[in-house]
Amino acid sequence: MKNYRLLLPFCLILLTFSLSSCELAGDIFKAGAWTALIGVFLVVVLVGFLIRKMRG
């Protein structure tokens, strides 16, 4: 029983840190998704521009 008294606070602290890191990872993925969306949009616009210039 004595080992569990030492293990429980350690597990709670570990859980607290892991939950905050999950939030951070979620924010990073949201920023990455927006960056990818803007990048794809810019590539499509660039390809459209180049095709118009080649046609004449």
N, C-alpha and C positions, 0 to 999 in steps of 0.2 A: 504494500500500500504506500510505503514511503517513496518509492520510485515514481509513482503516478503524481505525487504532489510536486515533484520537481519537473515532471514532463508536461503537465497541464499548462503552466504559465508559458513555457517555451513554445508549445503548440499554438497557444493563443497569440503570442507575439508574431510567430511565423505566419499565421493566418492573416493577421492585420497587415503585415507588409506585402503579402501576396495579393491581397485584394486591391491595394492601392496600385500595385504594378499592373494589374489587369486593366484598370481604368486608364493608365498611361498607355498601355499597348493599344487599347481601343481608340484613343485620341490620335495615336500615330497612324493607325490604319485609316482613320477618317481623313486625315491630312493627305495620306498617300493616295486615297481614292480620288480626292479632289484634284490632286496634281496630275494623276493619270488621265482624268476626264479632260482637263484643260489641255494636256499634251496631245491627246487623241484629236481633240477639236482643232488644234493648231496644225497638226499633220494633215488632216482632211482639207483644211482651208488652203494649205500650201500646195497639196496635190491638185486641187481644183484650179488654183491660180496657174500652176505650170501647164496643165492641160489646156486652159484657155489661151495661154501665150503660144503654145505649139500649134494650135488650130488656126491662129491667125489674127 
